[in-house]
Amino acid sequence: PPARRQVVLLSALEPARRLDVALEAFARGAAEDCELLVAGEGPGRAQLEAHVGRLGLGPRVRLLGAVEDVPDLLK
């Protein structure tokens, strides 16, 4: 099968960043062959994971945690 297209989001996982809104936009607008990679860590991780589950995005969203080599991730 063709490789999935990837969208990368770099952010601290904090409620004030409103990543829930980004997930909802991804759920509504991204093509089925797109995958969202979320790079970052923070106190809102558990809430974000729960929101991914509620939206049914589990197979299409990967929470990567802290990423040290951002340029490599963006390649």
C-alpha positions as CSV (number, residue, x, y, z in Angstrom):
1,P,0.0,0.0,0.0
2,P,1.1,3.6,-0.5
3,A,2.9,5.3,2.4
4,R,0.8,7.5,4.5
5,R,1.2,11.3,4.3
6,Q,2.4,12.7,7.6
7,V,1.5,15.9,9.4
8,V,3.9,16.9,12.2
9,L,2.7,19.0,15.2
10,L,5.4,20.3,17.6
11,S,4.1,21.5,20.9
12,A,4.3,21.3,24.6
13,L,1.3,19.1,25.6
14,E,-0.4,21.7,27.8
15,P,-4.2,22.4,27.9
16,A,-3.5,26.0,27.1
17,R,-2.1,25.0,23.7
18,R,-5.6,23.7,22.8
19,L,-4.3,20.7,21.0
20,D,-7.8,19.2,21.3
21,V,-8.9,21.7,18.7
22,A,-6.0,20.6,16.4
23,L,-7.1,17.0,16.8
24,E,-10.7,17.8,16.0
25,A,-9.7,19.7,12.9
26,F,-7.5,16.7,11.9
27,A,-10.4,14.3,12.4
28,R,-12.7,16.5,10.3
29,G,-10.4,17.5,7.5
30,A,-7.5,15.2,7.0
31,A,-7.6,12.5,4.3
32,E,-7.8,8.9,5.5
33,D,-4.2,8.3,4.3
34,C,-2.8,11.1,6.6
35,E,-1.1,10.4,9.9
36,L,-0.6,13.0,12.6
37,L,2.7,12.9,14.5
38,V,2.6,14.9,17.7
39,A,6.1,15.7,19.1
40,G,6.2,17.1,22.6
41,E,5.6,16.2,26.2
42,G,3.8,17.8,29.1
43,P,1.1,17.5,31.7
44,G,-1.7,17.4,29.2
45,R,-0.6,14.1,27.6
46,A,-3.2,11.9,29.3
47,Q,-6.0,14.2,28.3
48,L,-4.7,14.3,24.7
49,E,-4.5,10.5,24.6
50,A,-8.1,10.2,25.8
51,H,-9.3,12.7,23.2
52,V,-7.5,10.8,20.5
53,G,-9.5,7.7,21.6
54,R,-12.8,9.6,21.8
55,L,-12.3,10.8,18.2
56,G,-11.4,7.3,17.0
57,L,-8.1,8.5,15.8
58,G,-5.9,5.9,17.4
59,P,-4.6,4.3,14.2
60,R,-3.9,7.8,12.7
61,V,-2.3,9.7,15.5
62,R,1.1,9.0,17.2
63,L,2.2,10.8,20.3
64,L,6.0,10.7,20.0
65,G,6.9,12.3,23.3
66,A,10.0,14.5,23.5
67,V,11.9,14.6,20.3
68,E,15.5,15.7,20.4
69,D,16.3,15.8,16.7
70,V,13.5,17.9,15.2
71,P,15.2,18.5,11.9
72,D,15.4,14.7,11.4
73,L,11.7,14.4,12.2
74,L,10.8,17.0,9.7
75,K,12.7,15.4,6.8
